[in-house]
Amino acid sequence: MPAQINHLDASLDVVGIGNAIVDVIATAEEAFLEHHRMTKGSMMLIDEERAEHIYDAMGPGTVSSGGSASNTVAWIAEMGGAAGYIGKVRDDELGHAFRRDITETGAVFRSLPATTGPSTARCLILVTPDSQRTMNTFLGACVNLTVADIDTDLIQSAHVTHLEGYLYDEPHCKEAFHAAAAIAHAAGRRVSLSLSDQFCVDRHHSDFLRLVDHHVDILIANRAEIQALFKTATIDGAIQQLRSLTELAVVTLDAEGSLIVSHDAVTEIKPVPATVVDTTGAGDAYAAGFLYGLTRGRPLKECGDIASAAAGEVISHVGARRQVQKR
C-alpha cells in the first residue's frame, strides 16, 4: 500500500478494471425458455455457439455495457465524476456496442480490442411476464485480460483504481490485478476492491485475504461476502477482523442500510426509501456513490449517504444502467 496518499494531479476520480460484458435484455414468453431448454430464474454459463443462437432468436430489447466495475464507472461518470475503464472486448458488433455505450457516459475507455479469440462477453437476459429474469452468460473475451492490457498512464492518473472480484478467476487476470495495484500504489494512489459474490469469495478465499491485506485500501462487500471472507457467523465478528486488515471498508446490509468501517470507527448509514423493482446493480451503484464522494474529500458519513441514494435510485427501475435499444 502507498506510504503516502497523493491527492494532487489526478485527472480521474476512479478507473475501474473488470469483466467487460454486454447486457442484452428482452422480454420472452415461457415457451421461449422451454424451447431453448432454460430454467426460469437461473443464471447459466454458456458457450459461444449457444450465445450466438440465443442472441439471434431473442426479440427486440435493450443493450448496455455491463459488468460490475463497468457499472460503477458509468455511474460515477453520470454523476459528473471523471472515470476510466479497463476491460477486454473483441472487435465485433457487441464489442463496438460496449465501447460506444460506456464512452457515451463520459468515461474514458481506450483498451485495445482483441482481434482473435472468443467474441465479446454477453449476458443474455430474458424477462418473462411474471418479471423473472433468466440469464445466459458467455464470458468470451473479457476473461482474457492480461498484464499487457493494464494502462499504466490511466491508473497513475486516477485517485482510485477499482477492481472487480469476478475477474479474479483466471491466473493471468490475477497477475493483471496485482500489476494494477502496484502501479497505483507506486503513484501514491488508492486501490479498492469489490468482492462481487459470495461464491467468488469461497473460490478464492485465501487469495482474497492476501489481496485485501497487501494490495487493497478500500474494500466493498455485502454481508454474505464479508462473513464468507472471515468465516464468521455474525457481521460483528467480521467487522472486528476487518478493522485491523484494511484502511477503509463498506459493508452493505440490504434493507438495513450499510456500514462504513475504518480503524477508528464504524459508521451506520440508513437506506434511502425506495420501491424495489429490480436489485440488479445496486451494489455497483453504491460503490460508485461512495467512491464519488470519497474522491471529493467528503466526510465518510456523506459518502455513505451519496452511496445509499445511488443504490436506492437503481433498484427503483429495471436494469443496472441507462439502456439503449437492441437493433
C-alpha positions in Angstrom: 0.0 0.0 0.0 1.2 3.5 -0.6 3.4 5.0 2.1 1.7 8.4 1.3 -1.5 9.1 -0.5 -1.1 11.5 -3.4 -4.2 13.7 -3.7 -2.7 16.0 -6.3 -2.5 15.9 -10.1 -5.2 13.3 -10.6 -7.2 13.9 -13.7 -9.6 11.0 -13.0 -11.5 10.1 -9.9 -11.7 6.4 -10.5 -10.5 3.9 -13.1 -12.3 0.5 -13.0 -10.9 -2.9 -14.1 -13.4 -5.7 -14.6 -15.3 -8.1 -16.9 -16.4 -6.2 -20.0 -19.8 -7.7 -20.6 -22.6 -6.5 -22.8 -26.1 -6.9 -21.2 -28.9 -7.7 -23.7 -32.3 -7.7 -22.1 -35.5 -8.8 -23.9 -39.0 -10.0 -22.9 -39.9 -13.6 -23.6 -42.7 -16.0 -23.1 -42.1 -19.1 -21.0 -42.5 -21.2 -24.2 -39.2 -19.5 -25.5 -37.4 -20.6 -22.3 -38.7 -24.2 -22.7 -37.8 -24.3 -26.4 -34.2 -23.3 -25.6 -34.0 -25.5 -22.5 -33.6 -22.7 -20.0 -34.5 -22.9 -16.3 -36.6 -19.9 -15.4 -34.9 -17.6 -12.9 -31.5 -19.2 -13.2 -28.1 -18.0 -14.5 -26.2 -20.3 -16.8 -22.7 -20.1 -18.2 -22.9 -20.9 -21.9 -20.5 -21.4 -24.8 -20.1 -19.1 -27.8 -22.2 -21.2 -30.2 -25.2 -21.2 -27.9 -24.8 -17.5 -27.1 -25.0 -16.7 -30.8 -28.0 -18.9 -31.3 -29.9 -17.4 -28.4 -29.0 -13.8 -29.3 -30.2 -14.3 -32.9 -33.5 -15.8 -31.6 -34.2 -13.0 -29.0 -36.7 -10.4 -29.9 -36.1 -6.6 -29.7 -34.7 -5.4 -26.4 -32.1 -3.2 -24.8 -28.3 -3.3 -24.9 -25.9 -1.7 -22.5 -22.3 -2.1 -21.4 -22.3 -4.2 -18.3 -20.2 -5.9 -15.7 -19.8 -4.8 -12.1 -16.8 -2.4 -12.4 -18.2 -1.0 -15.7 -21.5 -0.2 -14.0 -19.6 1.6 -11.2 -17.5 3.6 -13.6 -20.6 4.6 -15.7 -22.5 5.7 -12.6 -19.5 7.9 -11.5 -19.3 9.4 -14.9 -23.0 10.1 -15.0 -22.8 11.7 -11.5 -20.4 14.2 -13.0 -17.2 12.5 -11.9 -14.2 11.7 -14.1 -13.8 8.0 -14.7 -12.0 5.5 -16.8 -12.3 1.8 -17.5 -10.0 -1.1 -18.5 -11.6 -4.3 -19.9 -11.3 -6.7 -22.8 -13.7 -6.8 -25.7 -13.4 -8.3 -29.2 -13.5 -6.2 -32.4 -17.1 -7.3 -33.1 -20.6 -5.8 -33.1 -21.1 -6.2 -29.3 -17.6 -5.0 -28.6 -18.3 -1.8 -30.6 -21.6 -1.5 -28.7 -19.8 -1.8 -25.3 -17.3 0.9 -26.3 -20.0 3.2 -27.6 -22.2 2.8 -24.6 -19.6 3.3 -21.9 -17.9 6.2 -23.6 -21.3 7.9 -24.0 -21.5 8.1 -20.3 -18.3 10.3 -20.4 -15.9 7.5 -19.2 -12.5 7.0 -20.8 -12.2 3.6 -22.4 -9.2 3.0 -24.6 -8.4 -0.6 -24.0 -7.5 -2.2 -27.4 -9.9 -4.8 -28.6 -8.9 -8.4 -29.3 -8.6 -9.3 -33.0 -8.5 -13.0 -32.4 -10.1 -15.5 -30.0 -13.6 -15.5 -28.5 -16.1 -12.8 -29.2 -17.2 -10.1 -26.7 -18.8 -11.4 -23.5 -22.5 -11.1 -23.1 -25.3 -11.7 -20.6 -28.5 -12.5 -22.5 -31.4 -11.8 -20.1 -34.9 -13.0 -20.8 -37.7 -11.4 -18.7 -40.9 -13.4 -18.6 -44.4 -11.9 -17.9 -44.0 -12.6 -14.2 -40.9 -10.4 -14.1 -38.5 -13.3 -13.6 -35.1 -12.8 -15.1 -33.4 -15.8 -16.8 -29.7 -15.1 -17.6 -27.4 -16.8 -20.1 -23.8 -15.6 -19.8 -21.0 -16.1 -22.2 -17.7 -14.8 -20.7 -15.9 -14.7 -24.0 -13.1 -12.1 -24.5 -13.4 -10.4 -21.1 -11.6 -13.2 -19.2 -8.5 -12.8 -21.5 -7.4 -9.6 -19.8 -3.7 -9.7 -19.1 -0.9 -7.5 -17.6 -0.4 -6.2 -21.2 -3.8 -4.7 -21.1 -3.1 -2.6 -17.9 -3.0 1.0 -18.9 -0.2 2.5 -16.7 -1.0 6.1 -17.5 -4.7 5.7 -16.9 -4.1 4.1 -13.4 -1.5 6.7 -12.5 -4.0 9.5 -13.3 -6.8 8.2 -11.1 -7.3 8.8 -7.3 -8.7 5.2 -7.0 -8.2 2.1 -9.1 -11.3 -0.1 -8.5 -11.0 -3.9 -9.0 -13.9 -6.3 -9.7 -13.7 -9.6 -7.8 -15.4 -11.5 -10.6 -12.3 -11.1 -12.8 -10.1 -13.0 -10.3 -10.9 -16.5 -11.7 -8.1 -16.7 -14.2 -4.4 -16.7 -13.2 -3.5 -14.1 -15.9 -6.3 -11.8 -14.5 -4.9 -12.1 -11.0 -1.5 -11.0 -12.4 -3.2 -8.1 -14.0 -4.8 -7.1 -10.7 -1.6 -7.2 -8.8 0.2 -5.2 -11.5 -2.5 -2.6 -11.5 -2.4 -2.3 -7.7 1.4 -2.0 -7.7 1.2 0.8 -10.3 -1.5 2.7 -8.3 0.4 2.5 -5.1 3.7 3.5 -6.7 1.9 6.6 -7.8 0.6 7.3 -4.3 -3.0 6.3 -5.3 -5.6 4.1 -3.6 -6.9 0.7 -4.6 -10.5 -0.5 -4.0 -11.9 -4.0 -4.4 -15.5 -5.2 -4.7 -15.7 -8.8 -3.6 -18.6 -9.3 -6.1 -20.2 -12.5 -5.0 -20.1 -15.0 -2.0 -19.3 -17.9 -4.3 -16.4 -15.8 -5.8 -15.1 -15.3 -2.2 -15.4 -19.1 -1.5 -13.4 -19.9 -4.6 -10.6 -17.5 -3.8 -10.8 -17.3 0.0 -7.1 -17.4 0.8 -6.1 -15.3 -2.2 -8.7 -12.7 -1.4 -7.5 -12.4 2.2 -3.9 -11.8 0.9 -5.1 -9.4 -1.7 -7.0 -7.3 0.9 -4.2 -7.4 3.3 -1.4 -6.4 0.9 -3.0 -4.6 -2.0 -6.4 -3.1 -1.1 -7.0 0.2 0.7 -10.8 0.2 0.3 -12.9 -3.0 0.5 -16.5 -3.0 -0.7 -18.8 -6.1 0.1 -22.2 -7.2 1.2 -23.0 -9.0 4.4 -22.7 -12.5 2.9 -19.4 -11.8 1.2 -17.7 -10.3 4.2 -18.9 -13.1 6.5 -17.6 -15.6 3.9 -14.2 -13.8 3.8 -13.7 -14.1 7.5 -15.7 -17.3 8.0 -17.8 -15.7 10.8 -21.4 -16.5 11.8 -22.2 -12.8 12.5 -21.5 -9.5 10.9 -20.0 -8.2 14.2 -17.3 -10.8 14.2 -16.4 -9.9 10.6 -16.2 -6.2 11.4 -13.7 -6.7 14.2 -11.3 -8.5 11.8 -12.0 -6.1 9.0 -10.9 -3.1 11.1 -7.4 -4.5 11.6 -7.0 -5.6 7.9 -7.7 -2.6 5.7 -7.8 1.2 5.8 -11.4 1.5 4.9 -14.4 -0.8 4.1 -18.0 -0.6 3.2 -20.5 -3.4 4.1 -24.0 -3.2 2.6 -26.8 -4.8 4.6 -29.7 -4.7 2.1 -32.8 -3.1 3.6 -30.9 -2.4 6.9 -28.6 0.1 5.2 -24.8 -0.2 5.3 -21.7 0.3 7.5 -18.6 2.2 6.8 -15.7 0.7 8.7 -12.4 2.4 9.5 -9.7 1.7 12.0 -11.2 4.3 14.3 -15.0 3.8 14.0 -18.0 2.1 12.4 -20.5 4.5 10.9 -24.1 3.4 10.2 -25.7 4.6 7.0 -29.5 4.5 6.7 -31.0 3.2 3.4 -32.9 5.6 1.2 -36.6 4.5 1.0 -37.4 3.1 -2.5 -39.9 0.9 -4.2 -37.9 -2.2 -5.2 -38.4 -3.1 -8.8 -35.0 -4.7 -9.7 -32.0 -5.1 -7.4 -29.6 -5.7 -10.3 -26.6 -3.4 -10.0 -27.4 -2.0 -6.6 -24.0 -2.8 -5.2 -22.3 -1.3 -8.2 -24.2 1.9 -7.8 -23.5 2.0 -4.1 -19.8 1.6 -4.8 -20.0 4.5 -7.3 -21.6 6.8 -4.9 -19.2 6.0 -2.1 -16.1 6.4 -4.3 -17.5 9.6 -5.9 -17.8 11.2 -2.5 -14.5 9.9 -1.2 -12.5 11.2 -4.2 -14.0 14.6 -3.5 -12.9 14.6 0.1 -16.4 14.4 1.6 -16.8 13.1 5.2 -17.4 9.4 5.3 -21.0 9.8 6.5 -21.7 11.9 3.5 -20.0 9.4 1.2 -22.3 6.7 2.6 -25.4 8.9 2.1 -24.5 9.5 -1.5 -23.9 5.8 -2.0 -27.2 4.9 -0.4 -29.1 7.4 -2.6 -27.5 5.9 -5.7 -28.4 2.4 -4.7 -32.0 3.5 -3.9 -32.3 5.0 -7.4 -31.1 1.9 -9.3 -33.4 -0.5 -7.5 -36.4 1.6 -8.5 -36.3 0.6 -12.1 -35.3 -2.4 -14.3 -31.7 -2.7 -15.2 -28.4 -1.5 -13.6 -27.9 1.4 -16.0 -29.4 3.7 -18.6 -30.1 1.5 -21.7 -30.4 1.8 -25.5 -32.4 -0.3 -27.9 -31.1 -3.5 -29.4 -31.1 -3.4 -33.2 
